[in-house]
Amino acid sequence: MGVQKDRVRFNVGGRRFETSATTLANAGRNSLFGAMFDDDWNLQSAAAATEHFIDRNPNCFAVLLDLLRTGELYLPPDIPEKLLYREAMFYGLLDHVRAAKWGPFDGNLLHLTQSVSGRAPGDGTAIRAGPDGGCCVAHGVMVHVYDWMLEEHPPISLDYQRVNDAVWVDPENIVISACERLGRDDGGIGLFSASTGDLRHKFNVTHENQIKPYTGGALSFTSDYKLFSSCKGRSNEYGVGVWDQMTGQQVDFFYEPPGWSLGEADKLQWLNDANCLLVATLFPRKDNCYISLLDFRSKSMAWSWCDVGTATDERRVRDAVAMEGGAASICVVNEYEDLGFMDLRRAGGGGGVRWSSRSRSRLMKGRMPDEPCYPKLAVHDGQLFLSMNDSISVFCGSDWVLTSRLRNGRGGSICDFSIGGDRLFALHSEENVFDVWETWPSSSTIM
């Protein structure tokens, strides 16, 4: 990077600062300081010749400037964290503050940093991590939204429609699916503002040139702004719908083949490598489990598996996740914490599930929760995560060996968890509380 060693002067709230172009370049192109540089990262002559006046807090500017110089964050006791975060957002340095506050995500190095009590009655339904370190929590007909400082934004109310799923499509927008109320056409899917809770647009299902009422189910999306949802309609519009998540326009629909349950799927997962959508309908929603990969280019099932006629109680699949990085397999789990794997390169899973009790994580000690929850799976950065009762197990390596366990005794069983923004969020069922797990930075950052 051809950065010149030019000096740059600022007057921030009446206090003068002097720094180098190299330090300012550390802020990146998307920061307030990015416009001072040309395409080759040379400081523009006008930027060096002028003293730049910024009518902001000078004490916070000094902290942020030191962060750009050293990569470490030291917050004096007389500066509130919220004030620094507000100033960091103004300068476009929030990512730098987050990176200094916690290190890169690693399931084996996570520490419980806090537990947040919910503000809604009843058990939680789902928790979803946002891309910027915040999260949203669904409780019945409400979705409570938290930013990365874990301050709650105005909640999203679905007017007596029960929430089925939610996904963050970007830091500012959340898509929520909900049940259609009996006799009313107000179910489906909507895009909401994360900061205000306002509905921005609805996603309609069109069948035979008519807009149809439907219940939106499991959600997923792609990097090119396509949104997927399982859809259960009143007539024959059962299957998986596809929309442009920015405009809300329907672009495709995969109709449910005979004998399958795409419209009531519990889980959707887009697979970039295979260019297919994983669709899983799981026990106990259905007596049998149905897992398939949908190829929307050919309008076909590229791979499918079901346990009809073969399932026993100890082998019923409770969750499924496709492995990352071209592993060509799907991991499933039963209620006894047995992990199973299916080979995507063979039709029908190569004859079924290859169960592995070696991965069984029965190391928990103490009293079992009064109301155990169904296990949940997630894959992130080459690590496999499994929630069971009041703990989350982390598996690593080619044989998926249990390497660590995350557990907090408060709140009872974990009904859902989610990873995003370099944080893991775990939602407990009994006391309406969620935990925040972070990786501590390797440097000796003081905060």
C-alpha positions in Angstrom: 0.0 0.0 0.0 1.7 3.2 -1.2 0.8 5.5 1.7 2.8 8.7 2.0 4.0 9.7 5.5 2.1 13.1 5.3 0.9 14.7 8.5 -2.8 15.5 8.9 -4.2 18.0 11.4 -7.6 17.9 13.0 -9.5 20.3 15.3 -12.1 18.1 17.1 -14.4 20.1 19.4 -11.7 22.8 19.9 -8.9 20.3 20.6 -6.1 19.9 18.1 -4.7 16.6 16.9 -1.9 15.7 14.5 -1.4 12.2 13.0 0.0 10.5 9.9 -1.6 9.3 6.7 -0.5 5.8 7.6 -2.5 5.8 10.8 -5.6 7.2 9.1 -5.3 4.6 6.3 -5.7 1.9 9.0 -9.3 3.1 9.3 -10.2 1.7 5.9 -12.0 2.9 2.8 -15.5 2.8 4.4 -14.5 5.2 7.3 -14.9 8.9 7.4 -11.2 9.2 6.6 -11.3 7.0 3.5 -12.2 10.0 1.2 -8.9 11.6 2.1 -7.0 9.0 0.0 -6.9 8.3 -3.8 -7.3 4.8 -5.3 -3.6 4.0 -4.6 -4.0 5.0 -0.9 -1.9 8.1 -1.3 -3.1 11.0 0.7 -4.7 13.7 -1.5 -2.8 17.0 -1.3 -5.9 19.0 -0.2 -6.3 16.7 2.8 -2.7 17.4 4.0 -2.9 21.1 3.5 -6.0 21.8 5.6 -6.8 21.6 9.2 -10.0 19.6 9.4 -12.6 20.7 11.9 -15.0 18.1 13.3 -17.6 19.1 15.8 -17.5 16.0 17.9 -16.3 14.7 21.3 -12.5 15.2 21.5 -11.9 12.7 24.3 -13.5 9.9 22.2 -11.5 11.0 19.2 -8.3 10.6 21.1 -9.3 7.0 22.1 -10.2 6.1 18.5 -7.0 7.7 17.1 -5.0 5.6 19.6 -6.9 2.5 18.5 -5.9 3.2 14.8 -2.2 3.6 15.9 -1.9 0.6 18.1 -4.8 -1.8 17.3 -5.6 -1.8 21.0 -8.5 -0.2 22.8 -8.0 1.6 26.1 -11.1 3.3 27.5 -10.4 5.8 30.4 -12.9 5.4 33.3 -14.4 8.9 32.7 -15.6 8.0 29.1 -18.9 5.9 29.0 -18.8 2.9 26.6 -22.0 4.0 25.0 -20.5 7.4 24.2 -17.5 5.8 22.5 -19.7 3.4 20.5 -21.7 6.4 19.3 -18.6 8.3 18.2 -17.2 5.1 16.6 -20.3 4.8 14.5 -20.0 8.4 13.3 -16.4 7.8 12.1 -17.1 4.4 10.6 -14.8 2.7 13.1 -17.3 0.4 14.9 -15.7 -2.7 13.3 -12.3 -1.6 14.7 -13.8 -1.3 18.2 -15.5 -4.7 17.9 -12.2 -6.3 16.7 -10.4 -4.8 19.7 -13.1 -5.8 22.1 -13.1 -9.5 21.2 -10.9 -11.8 19.1 -11.8 -14.0 16.1 -14.5 -16.5 16.8 -13.2 -19.9 18.1 -15.6 -22.2 19.9 -12.9 -23.6 22.1 -11.9 -20.2 23.4 -15.4 -18.8 24.1 -16.1 -17.1 27.5 -19.5 -16.2 28.9 -19.5 -12.4 29.0 -23.0 -11.7 30.2 -26.6 -13.0 30.4 -29.4 -10.8 29.4 -32.9 -11.1 30.9 -35.7 -11.0 28.4 -38.6 -8.5 28.6 -41.3 -10.6 27.2 -43.6 -13.1 29.1 -43.4 -16.8 28.1 -40.8 -19.0 26.7 -38.5 -17.9 23.9 -39.1 -19.4 20.4 -35.8 -18.6 18.6 -32.7 -16.5 18.8 -30.8 -15.2 15.7 -27.4 -13.6 15.7 -27.0 -10.5 13.6 -24.0 -9.9 11.3 -22.7 -7.0 13.4 -22.8 -8.7 16.8 -26.4 -8.0 17.8 -29.2 -10.5 17.9 -33.0 -10.8 17.9 -35.2 -13.0 20.1 -38.6 -14.3 19.1 -41.2 -14.7 21.9 -44.6 -15.8 20.6 -45.9 -12.8 18.5 -43.0 -10.5 19.4 -39.4 -10.1 18.2 -37.0 -8.2 20.5 -34.0 -6.7 18.7 -30.7 -5.9 20.3 -27.7 -4.1 18.8 -24.1 -5.2 19.4 -24.0 -3.1 22.6 -27.0 -5.3 23.6 -29.3 -2.3 23.9 -32.8 -3.1 22.9 -34.4 -1.4 19.9 -38.2 -1.0 19.5 -39.7 -4.5 19.4 -41.4 -5.9 16.4 -45.0 -6.9 17.0 -46.7 -9.2 14.6 -50.3 -8.4 15.8 -51.1 -11.8 17.3 -49.4 -13.8 14.5 -47.0 -16.4 16.0 -43.4 -16.1 14.8 -42.0 -19.1 13.1 -38.5 -18.0 12.0 -36.3 -14.9 11.5 -33.1 -14.1 9.6 -30.9 -11.0 9.4 -30.4 -10.2 5.7 -28.0 -7.3 6.7 -27.3 -5.2 9.9 -30.4 -3.0 9.2 -33.0 -5.5 8.1 -34.7 -8.6 9.6 -37.0 -11.0 7.7 -39.7 -12.6 9.9 -42.0 -15.5 9.0 -45.3 -16.0 10.8 -48.5 -18.1 10.9 -51.6 -17.1 9.1 -54.4 -16.5 11.4 -57.6 -18.5 10.9 -59.8 -16.7 8.4 -57.4 -13.8 7.9 -54.9 -13.1 5.2 -52.3 -11.5 7.4 -49.7 -14.3 7.8 -46.6 -14.9 5.6 -43.3 -13.1 5.6 -42.2 -9.4 6.1 -39.0 -7.4 6.0 -38.7 -5.2 9.0 -36.3 -2.4 10.1 -34.0 -3.6 12.8 -33.7 -0.1 14.3 -37.3 1.0 14.2 -39.4 -2.2 13.9 -41.3 -0.8 10.9 -42.6 -3.1 8.2 -40.8 -2.3 4.9 -42.5 -4.7 2.7 -44.3 -8.1 2.6 -43.4 -11.1 0.5 -46.5 -12.4 -1.3 -47.1 -15.9 -2.8 -48.6 -15.8 -6.2 -50.3 -18.9 -7.6 -52.2 -18.9 -10.9 -51.9 -15.1 -11.1 -53.5 -14.6 -7.7 -52.0 -13.6 -4.4 -52.6 -16.4 -1.9 -52.7 -16.4 1.9 -50.0 -18.7 3.4 -48.0 -19.4 6.5 -44.3 -18.7 6.3 -42.0 -21.2 7.8 -38.2 -21.8 7.9 -36.1 -19.1 6.2 -32.7 -18.8 4.5 -31.0 -16.4 2.1 -28.1 -16.1 -0.3 -25.4 -13.5 -0.9 -27.1 -12.4 -4.1 -30.2 -11.2 -2.3 -32.5 -14.2 -2.8 -34.7 -15.2 0.1 -36.2 -18.7 0.6 -39.0 -19.8 2.8 -41.1 -22.9 3.3 -44.7 -22.1 2.5 -48.0 -23.7 3.6 -51.0 -22.4 1.8 -54.7 -23.2 1.9 -54.9 -24.9 -1.5 -52.0 -26.4 -3.4 -49.3 -23.7 -3.0 -47.2 -25.9 -0.7 -43.4 -25.9 -1.1 -40.5 -23.4 -1.0 -40.9 -19.9 -2.3 -38.1 -17.6 -3.6 -38.1 -13.8 -3.5 -35.8 -10.9 -4.1 -35.2 -9.8 -0.5 -34.6 -6.2 -1.4 -37.8 -5.6 -3.5 -40.1 -8.4 -2.1 -40.9 -9.7 -5.6 -41.5 -13.4 -5.9 -39.0 -14.9 -8.4 -39.6 -18.7 -8.1 -41.5 -21.4 -6.3 -40.6 -25.1 -5.8 -43.8 -27.0 -5.5 -44.0 -29.9 -3.0 -43.7 -33.3 -4.7 -46.1 -36.1 -3.6 -45.1 -37.7 -0.3 -42.8 -34.9 0.9 -43.3 -32.0 3.3 -41.4 -29.1 1.9 -44.1 -26.6 3.0 -43.7 -27.4 6.7 -39.9 -27.6 6.8 -38.2 -26.9 10.1 -34.9 -25.8 8.5 -33.5 -24.3 5.3 -29.8 -23.9 4.6 -28.4 -22.5 1.4 -25.2 -24.4 0.1 -23.0 -22.1 -1.9 -20.7 -24.9 -3.1 -23.6 -27.1 -4.4 -25.8 -24.2 -5.4 -28.7 -26.0 -3.8 -31.0 -25.5 -0.8 -31.1 -28.0 2.1 -34.7 -28.5 3.2 -35.3 -30.6 6.4 -38.7 -31.5 8.0 -38.0 -33.1 11.3 -39.6 -35.1 14.2 -41.8 -34.3 16.0 -43.4 -32.0 13.4 -43.8 -35.1 11.3 -43.6 -38.7 12.3 -40.8 -39.2 9.8 -37.8 -37.0 8.8 -37.5 -35.7 5.3 -34.2 -34.1 4.1 -33.6 -33.0 0.5 -31.4 -30.7 -1.6 -33.4 -28.6 -4.1 -31.8 -27.5 -7.3 -33.8 -24.5 -8.6 -31.9 -24.4 -11.9 -33.3 -27.8 -13.0 -36.4 -27.7 -10.7 -35.5 -31.0 -9.2 -34.4 -32.7 -6.0 -30.6 -33.2 -6.4 -30.6 -35.5 -3.4 -33.1 -36.8 -0.9 -33.5 -39.0 2.1 -36.3 -40.0 4.5 -36.5 -42.4 7.4 -39.9 -43.9 6.5 -40.0 -47.5 7.7 -36.6 -47.4 9.3 -36.8 -45.0 12.2 -36.7 -46.2 15.8 -37.1 -43.9 18.8 -33.4 -43.7 19.5 -32.7 -42.9 15.8 -35.2 -40.2 15.1 -33.5 -37.2 13.7 -34.1 -34.0 15.6 -31.9 -31.6 13.6 -29.8 -31.5 10.5 -27.0 -29.3 9.0 -24.9 -29.5 5.9 -21.2 -29.4 6.5 -19.1 -26.6 5.2 -16.2 -26.5 2.7 -17.2 -29.2 0.3 -17.4 -31.9 2.9 -20.3 -33.4 0.9 -22.1 -34.6 4.0 -25.1 -33.8 6.2 -24.8 -34.1 9.9 -27.9 -35.1 12.0 -28.5 -35.7 15.7 -30.9 -37.7 17.7 -32.2 -37.0 21.2 -29.4 -39.0 22.8 -26.7 -36.8 21.3 -25.6 -39.3 18.8 -24.2 -37.6 15.7 -24.9 -39.1 12.3 -23.6 -38.4 8.9 -25.0 -38.9 5.4 -22.9 -38.9 2.2 -24.3 -36.4 -0.4 -22.4 -38.2 -3.1 -24.6 -41.2 -2.8 -28.3 -41.3 -3.6 -30.5 -41.7 -0.6 -27.6 -41.0 1.8 -25.7 -44.1 0.8 -28.2 -46.4 2.5 -28.9 -44.2 5.5 -27.2 -42.5 8.4 -23.8 -43.5 9.7 -24.3 -43.0 13.4 -21.3 -42.3 15.6 -21.7 -42.7 19.4 -18.1 -41.7 19.8 -19.2 -38.1 19.4 -21.7 -38.6 22.2 -21.2 -35.8 24.7 -22.5 -37.4 27.9 -20.1 -35.6 30.2 -22.7 -33.4 31.9 -22.8 -33.6 35.6 -25.4 -32.4 38.1 -29.1 -32.1 37.9 -30.8 -32.5 34.5 -33.1 -29.7 33.5 -36.8 -30.2 34.3 -37.8 -29.5 30.7 -35.1 -30.7 28.3 -35.1 -29.2 24.8 -34.6 -30.8 21.5 -30.9 -30.7 20.3 -29.8 -28.1 17.7 -26.9 -28.1 15.3 -24.7 -25.4 13.7 -21.5 -25.4 11.7 -19.2 -22.4 11.8 -15.6 -21.9 10.7 -14.9 -25.7 10.5 -16.4 -26.4 14.0 -19.5 -28.3 14.8 -21.8 -27.1 17.6 -24.5 -29.1 19.3 -26.9 -27.8 22.0 -28.3 -30.4 24.4 -30.2 -29.5 27.6 -28.3 -26.7 29.3 -25.0 -26.9 27.4 -23.4 -26.5 24.0 -20.8 -29.0 22.8 -18.0 -28.1 20.4 -16.6 -30.7 18.0 -13.5 -30.4 15.9 -11.3 -32.3 13.4 -12.1 -34.8 10.7 -13.5 -37.2 13.2 -15.5 -34.5 15.0 -14.0 -35.1 18.4 -15.6 -33.3 21.4 -13.2 -30.6 22.4 -15.0 -28.3 24.7 -18.4 -27.5 26.3 -20.2 -24.2 27.0 -22.5 -24.2 30.0 -24.3 -21.7 32.2 -26.4 -23.1 35.0 -28.9 -20.2 34.9 -32.0 -20.3 32.8 -32.5 -24.1 32.3 -32.4 -25.8 29.0 -31.2 -24.2 25.8 -34.0 -24.0 23.3 -32.0 -22.3 20.5 -28.6 -20.9 19.8 -27.0 -18.9 17.0 -23.6 -17.7 15.8 -22.8 -14.4 14.1 -20.8 -11.2 14.4 -18.1 -13.2 16.3 -20.5 -14.1 19.1 -22.5 -17.1 20.1 -26.0 -16.5 21.6 -27.8 -19.2 23.6 -31.5 -18.8 24.5 -32.7 -20.6 27.6 -36.3 -21.8 27.8 -37.2 -21.6 31.4 -36.2 -18.1 32.6 -36.4 -16.1 29.3 -32.7 -15.3 29.4 -30.0 -15.5 26.7 -26.3 -15.8 27.1 -23.6 -14.0 25.2 -20.3 -15.9 24.5 -17.2 -14.1 23.1 -13.6 -15.0 22.3 -11.3 -12.8 24.3 -8.7 -11.0 22.2 -5.1 -12.2 22.2 -3.7 -8.8 22.9 -3.9 -7.2 26.4 -6.7 -4.9 25.5 -8.1 -2.9 28.4 -11.8 -2.1 28.2 
